[in-house]
Amino acid sequence: MDILAHKPLSDLNETTQLNVRRVIASWQDCRRRFGQTGPFLFSDFSAADAMYAPVASRFRTYIPDLVRYGDDGTAKAYIEAIFATPELAQWIAAARHEQSTGAAASTG
């Protein structure tokens, strides 16, 4: 997983499209049923959100516009909430640091 990457795909195969739609539908269902008081799947951050953080990152990297896969804005907002957590901010900062020190090492 390259959390800093931005590589939108123009097309997904049928199986991948079905899986993306399934995840979005699951997120919508959890948010509708259990997420009324907070931005995460079950309102407060939980193990489910930790498990889905890499999926949110992949969606952000490869499929920034989820509308064509059934998103009504719920998945977009959920991904934004995941990326707003302090833990993910630390992960991103560490990736940026690793990238900058790796780039410096390869040019030095």
C-alpha positions in Angstrom: 0.0 0.0 0.0 1.4 3.4 -1.0 -0.6 5.8 1.2 0.8 8.8 -0.6 0.0 7.6 -4.1 -2.7 9.1 -6.3 -3.2 6.8 -9.4 -6.8 6.9 -10.5 -7.8 4.0 -12.6 -9.9 4.7 -15.6 -11.6 1.3 -15.6 -12.0 -1.7 -13.2 -12.8 -5.2 -14.2 -16.2 -6.6 -13.4 -15.2 -8.5 -10.3 -13.4 -5.5 -8.8 -16.4 -3.3 -9.6 -18.7 -5.7 -7.7 -16.3 -5.8 -4.7 -16.1 -2.0 -4.6 -19.9 -1.8 -4.8 -20.2 -4.4 -2.0 -17.9 -2.4 0.3 -19.7 0.8 -0.4 -23.0 -0.8 0.3 -21.7 -2.2 3.6 -20.3 1.1 4.7 -23.6 2.8 3.8 -25.6 0.2 5.8 -23.3 0.5 8.9 -23.4 4.3 8.8 -27.2 4.3 8.4 -27.8 1.8 11.1 -25.1 2.5 13.7 -23.3 5.7 12.7 -25.7 8.5 13.7 -23.5 10.0 16.5 -20.1 9.9 14.9 -18.3 9.7 11.6 -17.2 6.1 11.7 -19.0 2.8 10.8 -20.3 2.3 14.3 -20.2 6.0 15.3 -17.0 5.8 17.4 -13.7 4.5 15.9 -13.5 0.8 16.3 -11.6 -2.3 15.0 -13.8 -2.3 12.0 -12.5 1.2 11.0 -8.9 0.1 11.6 -9.5 -2.9 9.3 -11.1 -0.7 6.6 -8.3 2.0 6.7 -6.3 0.2 4.1 -9.4 -0.1 1.9 -10.2 3.6 2.3 -6.6 4.3 1.3 -6.9 2.2 -1.8 -10.1 3.8 -2.8 -8.6 7.2 -2.3 -5.5 6.2 -4.4 -7.2 4.3 -7.2 -10.9 5.3 -7.2 -11.3 8.9 -6.0 -14.8 9.2 -7.4 -16.9 6.4 -6.0 -20.3 7.8 -7.3 -20.2 5.5 -10.3 -20.0 2.6 -7.9 -23.1 3.6 -5.9 -21.7 6.1 -3.4 -24.2 8.7 -2.2 -21.5 10.6 -0.4 -21.4 8.2 2.5 -18.2 6.4 1.4 -16.5 9.7 0.6 -17.3 11.2 4.0 -16.2 8.0 5.7 -12.8 8.0 3.9 -12.4 11.6 4.9 -13.1 10.7 8.5 -10.5 7.8 8.4 -7.9 10.2 6.9 -8.7 12.8 9.6 -7.7 10.5 12.5 -4.5 11.3 14.3 -3.3 7.7 13.8 -3.6 8.0 10.0 -2.0 11.4 10.1 1.0 9.9 11.9 1.1 7.1 9.3 1.1 9.6 6.5 3.8 11.7 8.2 6.0 8.6 8.6 5.5 7.7 4.9 6.4 11.3 3.9 9.5 11.1 6.1 10.5 7.7 4.7 10.0 9.0 1.2 12.1 12.1 1.8 14.9 10.2 3.5 14.8 7.5 0.8 15.0 10.2 -1.9 17.9 11.9 -0.1 19.8 8.6 0.3 19.4 7.7 -3.3 20.6 11.1 -4.5 23.5 11.4 -2.0 
